[in-house]
Amino acid sequence: MNTLLQEKTALVTGAGRGIGAATARVLAQHGARVIVSDLDPVTAQATAQEICARGGAARALEWNVADFPRIPEKVAQAASFWGRIDILVNAAGITGTAAIEDITPEGWDRMMNIDLKALFFCTQAVFTRMKAQNYGKIVNISSLAALRGGRSSDASYAAAKAGVLNLTKCFALQGAPFQITANAVCPGNILTPMARDLSWSQKDPKSYIPLGRYGEAQDVANAVLFYASSLSDYVTGDAMNVNGGLYM
């Protein structure tokens, strides 16, 4: 096992599957103690058990990040496992495919609550602890849609993920005096369970992605690892594009 993140504790939201699960595994492989949080306790437990079976350290935490009154309680529970939270990866989220004309106020609010509001208040709760320990790494999962608008995803998703990029800069600015960095990763077309129902997943990637393939969750997790480790100590307020050249 690599020791890049030895003695560090990482909290990963949405870690039951997809990008979150891949991230939890990668951080654990590099020595981090990982809190695997997810709305679904079964998938969270499965990811944690897999990490432990491979010799890593992990604990599962059932957590609905959009249950705002309980966020401080859940963060306190996460911190109690190993006494601190050094790394926060905000991977929990949803997507949508509605046409602009079909987006309802209810749908808009649901997207903002889960993909933007929850991210802010979860980070806010962890940020206070990171300030007290004078150290922290915040990594937010945004999207290519935040940079160029929603193509197969809808406008509410693109708007929420664009907001994530701005919040990342806000936490980077406020956290800098406390040795807290905040960065974002913008995945392109990544074949995760959530993405397999989107229209682009039925296309031949060689026809429009320069690197000729769809991304995998591991590709995004590798980028998160950079931001979560000492390799990025002088990088903050940044956003990394992981899209096989699609943004070009």
LOVEXMAR-867895 format. One record per residue (C-alpha): residue number from 0; residue in one letter; y, x, z. Coordinates in Angstrom, 3 decimals, always signed. Each point is the difference from the previous one (the first is absolute). Layout:
<recs>
k NUM	r A	y Y	x X	z Z
...
</recs>
This chain:
<recs>
k 0	r M	y +0.000	x +0.000	z +0.000
k 1	r N	y +3.467	x +1.283	z -0.923
k 2	r T	y +2.401	x +0.593	z +2.912
k 3	r L	y +3.297	x -0.711	z -1.785
k 4	r L	y +0.597	x -3.041	z +2.243
k 5	r Q	y -1.856	x +1.182	z +3.087
k 6	r E	y +1.266	x -1.542	z +3.254
k 7	r K	y +2.040	x -2.569	z -1.962
k 8	r T	y -0.477	x -3.735	z +0.400
k 9	r A	y +0.537	x -2.256	z -3.007
k 10	r L	y +0.478	x -3.760	z -0.096
k 11	r V	y -0.815	x -1.512	z -3.395
k 12	r T	y +0.702	x -3.679	z -0.653
k 13	r G	y -2.012	x -1.913	z -2.580
k 14	r A	y -2.745	x +2.603	z +0.408
k 15	r G	y -2.981	x -2.295	z -0.400
k 16	r R	y -0.236	x +0.543	z -3.740
k 17	r G	y +1.730	x +1.414	z -3.054
k 18	r I	y +2.800	x +2.528	z +0.368
k 19	r G	y +0.168	x -0.430	z +3.769
k 20	r A	y -3.710	x +0.715	z +0.467
k 21	r A	y +0.108	x +3.019	z -2.317
k 22	r T	y +3.003	x +1.309	z +1.901
k 23	r A	y -1.717	x -0.423	z +3.361
k 24	r R	y -3.006	x +1.944	z -1.289
k 25	r V	y +2.101	x +2.835	z -1.438
k 26	r L	y +2.081	x +0.418	z +3.145
k 27	r A	y -3.160	x +0.076	z +2.104
k 28	r Q	y -1.592	x +2.569	z -2.330
k 29	r H	y +2.958	x +2.251	z +0.718
k 30	r G	y -0.339	x -0.288	z +3.755
k 31	r A	y +2.122	x -2.993	z +0.993
k 32	r R	y -1.098	x -2.571	z +2.536
k 33	r V	y +0.439	x -3.243	z -1.904
k 34	r I	y +0.795	x -3.515	z +1.178
k 35	r V	y -1.355	x -2.267	z -2.715
k 36	r S	y +1.970	x -3.235	z +0.163
k 37	r D	y -0.559	x -3.035	z -2.171
k 38	r L	y +0.311	x -3.766	z +0.024
k 39	r D	y -3.765	x -0.151	z -0.531
k 40	r P	y -1.792	x +1.468	z +3.034
k 41	r V	y -3.270	x +0.328	z -1.924
k 42	r T	y +1.400	x +2.295	z -2.686
k 43	r A	y +2.049	x +1.934	z +2.566
k 44	r Q	y -3.114	x +0.635	z +2.053
k 45	r A	y -1.987	x +0.980	z -3.093
k 46	r T	y +2.587	x +2.610	z -1.000
k 47	r A	y +0.172	x +1.385	z +3.541
k 48	r Q	y -3.780	x +0.191	z +0.244
k 49	r E	y -0.218	x +1.814	z -3.329
k 50	r I	y +2.527	x +2.577	z +1.194
k 51	r C	y -1.865	x +0.547	z +3.248
k 52	r A	y -3.322	x +0.298	z -1.826
k 53	r R	y +1.488	x +2.879	z -1.989
k 54	r G	y +1.051	x +1.809	z +3.165
k 55	r G	y +3.556	x -1.280	z +0.228
k 56	r A	y +1.816	x -1.868	z +2.751
k 57	r A	y +1.058	x -3.602	z -0.600
k 58	r R	y +0.630	x -3.248	z +1.808
k 59	r A	y +0.297	x -3.459	z -1.557
k 60	r L	y +2.872	x -2.336	z +0.803
k 61	r E	y +0.274	x -3.615	z -1.148
k 62	r W	y +3.639	x -0.521	z -0.899
k 63	r N	y +1.952	x -2.607	z -1.936
k 64	r V	y +3.150	x +1.991	z -0.755
k 65	r A	y +1.916	x -3.201	z -0.788
k 66	r D	y -0.544	x -1.334	z +3.537
k 67	r F	y +3.414	x +1.313	z +0.995
k 68	r P	y +0.055	x -0.884	z +3.730
k 69	r R	y -3.211	x +1.996	z +0.526
k 70	r I	y +1.074	x +3.180	z -1.783
k 71	r P	y +1.095	x +1.850	z +3.177
k 72	r E	y -3.281	x -0.949	z +1.679
k 73	r K	y -2.082	x +1.225	z -2.938
k 74	r V	y +1.903	x +3.280	z -0.263
k 75	r A	y -0.481	x +0.557	z +3.726
k 76	r Q	y -3.717	x -0.685	z -0.413
k 77	r A	y -0.203	x +2.466	z -2.889
k 78	r A	y +1.825	x +2.663	z +2.000
k 79	r S	y -2.318	x -0.501	z +2.971
k 80	r F	y -3.048	x +1.266	z -1.920
k 81	r W	y +1.142	x +3.636	z -0.038
k 82	r G	y +3.323	x -0.125	z +1.819
k 83	r R	y +2.347	x +0.336	z -2.970
k 84	r I	y +0.632	x -0.803	z -3.665
k 85	r D	y +0.969	x +2.978	z -2.142
k 86	r I	y -0.502	x -1.536	z -3.436
k 87	r L	y +0.646	x -3.561	z -1.175
k 88	r V	y -1.217	x -1.119	z -3.414
k 89	r N	y +1.169	x -3.466	z -1.009
k 90	r A	y -2.641	x -1.063	z -2.515
k 91	r A	y -0.359	x -3.692	z +0.892
k 92	r G	y +1.293	x -2.312	z -2.692
k 93	r I	y -0.606	x -2.700	z -2.556
k 94	r T	y +0.860	x -0.423	z -3.662
k 95	r G	y +0.844	x -2.944	z -2.229
k 96	r T	y -0.062	x -0.909	z -3.685
k 97	r A	y +2.229	x -3.073	z -0.242
k 98	r A	y +2.485	x -0.337	z -2.825
k 99	r I	y +3.646	x +0.039	z +1.096
k 100	r E	y +0.256	x -3.736	z -0.652
k 101	r D	y -2.984	x -0.664	z +2.263
k 102	r I	y +1.007	x +1.961	z +3.111
k 103	r T	y +0.617	x -2.397	z +2.884
k 104	r P	y +2.084	x +0.587	z +3.134
k 105	r E	y -3.234	x -0.073	z +1.995
k 106	r G	y -1.644	x +2.573	z -2.255
k 107	r W	y +3.090	x +2.193	z +0.053
k 108	r D	y +0.148	x -0.097	z +3.808
k 109	r R	y -3.702	x +0.816	z +0.337
k 110	r M	y +0.376	x +3.036	z -2.232
k 111	r M	y +3.056	x +1.251	z +1.864
k 112	r N	y -1.566	x -0.629	z +3.400
k 113	r I	y -3.136	x +2.002	z -0.725
k 114	r D	y +1.205	x +2.713	z -2.388
k 115	r L	y +3.477	x +0.682	z +1.390
k 116	r K	y +0.844	x -1.645	z +3.322
k 117	r A	y -3.314	x +0.916	z +1.626
k 118	r L	y +0.315	x +3.572	z -1.237
k 119	r F	y +3.432	x +0.304	z +1.577
k 120	r F	y -0.897	x -1.406	z +3.404
k 121	r C	y -3.304	x +1.884	z +0.239
k 122	r T	y +1.828	x +3.206	z -0.832
k 123	r Q	y +2.803	x -0.821	z +2.415
k 124	r A	y -2.494	x -0.326	z +2.856
k 125	r V	y -1.700	x +3.299	z -0.855
k 126	r F	y +3.331	x +1.721	z -0.694
k 127	r T	y +1.075	x -0.423	z +3.622
k 128	r R	y -3.121	x +1.856	z +1.140
k 129	r M	y +0.443	x +2.712	z -2.609
k 130	r K	y +3.568	x +0.607	z +1.182
k 131	r A	y -1.220	x +0.428	z +3.580
k 132	r Q	y -2.538	x +2.632	z -1.087
k 133	r N	y +2.488	x +1.639	z -2.422
k 134	r Y	y -2.463	x -0.110	z -2.862
k 135	r G	y -1.331	x -2.423	z -2.572
k 136	r K	y -1.154	x -0.517	z -3.567
k 137	r I	y +0.623	x -3.404	z -1.605
k 138	r V	y -1.575	x -0.725	z -3.379
k 139	r N	y +0.632	x -3.302	z -1.747
k 140	r I	y -1.978	x -1.358	z -2.926
k 141	r S	y +2.472	x -1.349	z -2.554
k 142	r S	y -0.778	x -0.566	z -3.683
k 143	r L	y +0.835	x +0.935	z -3.557
k 144	r A	y +1.330	x -3.565	z -0.199
k 145	r A	y +2.789	x +1.032	z +2.385
k 146	r L	y +1.275	x +2.442	z -2.612
k 147	r R	y -0.363	x -1.875	z -3.266
k 148	r G	y -0.424	x -3.657	z +0.971
k 149	r G	y -3.140	x -2.087	z +0.158
k 150	r R	y -2.093	x -0.057	z -3.174
k 151	r S	y -3.320	x -1.492	z +1.080
k 152	r S	y +1.269	x -0.532	z +3.560
k 153	r D	y +2.746	x -2.487	z +0.715
k 154	r A	y +3.699	x +0.325	z +0.783
k 155	r S	y -0.369	x -0.630	z +3.730
k 156	r Y	y -2.499	x +2.855	z +0.268
k 157	r A	y +2.226	x +2.372	z -1.972
k 158	r A	y +3.001	x -0.931	z +2.148
k 159	r A	y -1.912	x +0.496	z +3.249
k 160	r K	y -1.334	x +3.385	z -1.097
k 161	r A	y +3.495	x +1.074	z -1.084
k 162	r G	y +1.123	x -0.913	z +3.504
k 163	r V	y -2.728	x +2.252	z +1.361
k 164	r L	y +1.552	x +2.955	z -1.812
k 165	r N	y +3.381	x -0.690	z +1.571
k 166	r L	y -1.466	x -0.457	z +3.483
k 167	r T	y -1.789	x +3.303	z -0.441
k 168	r K	y +3.348	x +1.719	z -0.486
k 169	r C	y +1.457	x -1.803	z +3.022
k 170	r F	y -2.791	x +1.221	z +2.268
k 171	r A	y +0.275	x +3.475	z -1.536
k 172	r L	y +3.704	x +0.168	z +0.822
k 173	r Q	y -0.344	x -1.366	z +3.511
k 174	r G	y -3.123	x +2.021	z +0.759
k 175	r A	y +1.135	x +3.410	z -1.209
k 176	r P	y +1.638	x +1.074	z +3.305
k 177	r F	y -3.334	x -0.689	z +1.709
k 178	r Q	y -2.206	x +1.894	z -2.477
k 179	r I	y -1.240	x -3.285	z -1.457
k 180	r T	y -0.495	x -0.087	z -3.760
k 181	r A	y -0.347	x -3.166	z -2.067
k 182	r N	y -1.278	x -0.039	z -3.563
k 183	r A	y -1.514	x -2.466	z -2.435
k 184	r V	y -2.749	x -0.003	z -2.582
k 185	r C	y +0.364	x -2.128	z -3.129
k 186	r P	y -3.441	x -0.733	z -1.464
k 187	r G	y -0.342	x -1.150	z -3.574
k 188	r N	y -3.092	x -1.783	z -1.273
k 189	r I	y -2.564	x +0.772	z +2.689
k 190	r L	y -3.394	x -1.684	z -0.167
k 191	r T	y -0.325	x -1.478	z +3.481
k 192	r P	y -1.620	x -3.313	z +0.993
k 193	r M	y +3.472	x -1.592	z +0.094
k 194	r A	y +0.783	x +1.180	z -3.542
k 195	r R	y -3.168	x -1.033	z -1.790
k 196	r D	y +1.363	x -3.499	z -0.675
k 197	r L	y +3.188	x +1.287	z -1.620
k 198	r S	y +0.326	x -0.139	z -3.782
k 199	r W	y +0.424	x +3.742	z -0.517
k 200	r S	y -3.435	x +0.735	z +1.468
k 201	r Q	y -1.584	x -1.560	z -3.100
k 202	r K	y +1.745	x +2.410	z -2.405
k 203	r D	y -1.231	x +3.344	z -1.243
k 204	r P	y +2.035	x +2.540	z +2.025
k 205	r K	y -0.228	x +2.517	z -2.841
k 206	r S	y +2.166	x -2.324	z -2.043
k 207	r Y	y +3.075	x +0.272	z +2.229
k 208	r I	y -0.423	x +2.409	z +2.941
k 209	r P	y +0.727	x +3.640	z -0.940
k 210	r L	y -2.819	x +1.393	z +2.168
k 211	r G	y -2.355	x -2.527	z -1.567
k 212	r R	y -1.473	x -1.577	z +3.128
k 213	r Y	y +0.797	x -2.390	z +2.800
k 214	r G	y +0.792	x +1.468	z +3.356
k 215	r E	y -2.350	x -0.153	z +2.950
k 216	r A	y +0.881	x -0.587	z +3.629
k 217	r Q	y -0.853	x +3.646	z +0.642
k 218	r D	y +2.831	x +1.083	z -2.298
k 219	r V	y +2.514	x -1.829	z +2.171
k 220	r A	y -1.618	x +1.193	z +3.223
k 221	r N	y +0.404	x +3.602	z -1.127
k 222	r A	y +3.739	x -0.535	z -0.409
k 223	r V	y +0.188	x -1.604	z +3.446
k 224	r L	y -1.765	x +3.037	z +1.459
k 225	r F	y +2.786	x +2.274	z -1.266
k 226	r Y	y +2.712	x -2.115	z +1.637
k 227	r A	y -2.026	x -0.388	z +3.211
k 228	r S	y -0.559	x +3.727	z +0.461
k 229	r S	y +2.040	x +3.106	z +0.770
k 230	r L	y -0.022	x +0.771	z -3.740
k 231	r S	y +2.923	x -2.432	z -0.361
k 232	r D	y +2.043	x +0.981	z +3.072
k 233	r Y	y +3.112	x +0.568	z -2.126
k 234	r V	y -0.432	x -3.169	z -2.061
k 235	r T	y +1.481	x -3.303	z +1.136
k 236	r G	y +1.450	x -3.095	z -1.649
k 237	r D	y -2.145	x +0.759	z -3.025
k 238	r A	y -2.220	x -2.141	z -2.230
k 239	r M	y -3.003	x +1.345	z -1.911
k 240	r N	y -1.210	x -1.653	z -3.195
k 241	r V	y -3.781	x -0.222	z -0.266
k 242	r N	y -0.543	x -1.741	z -3.327
k 243	r G	y -1.638	x +2.308	z -2.525
k 244	r G	y +3.285	x +0.362	z -1.851
k 245	r L	y +0.459	x -3.752	z -0.508
k 246	r Y	y +3.597	x +0.096	z +1.289
k 247	r M	y +0.942	x +2.228	z -2.938
</recs>
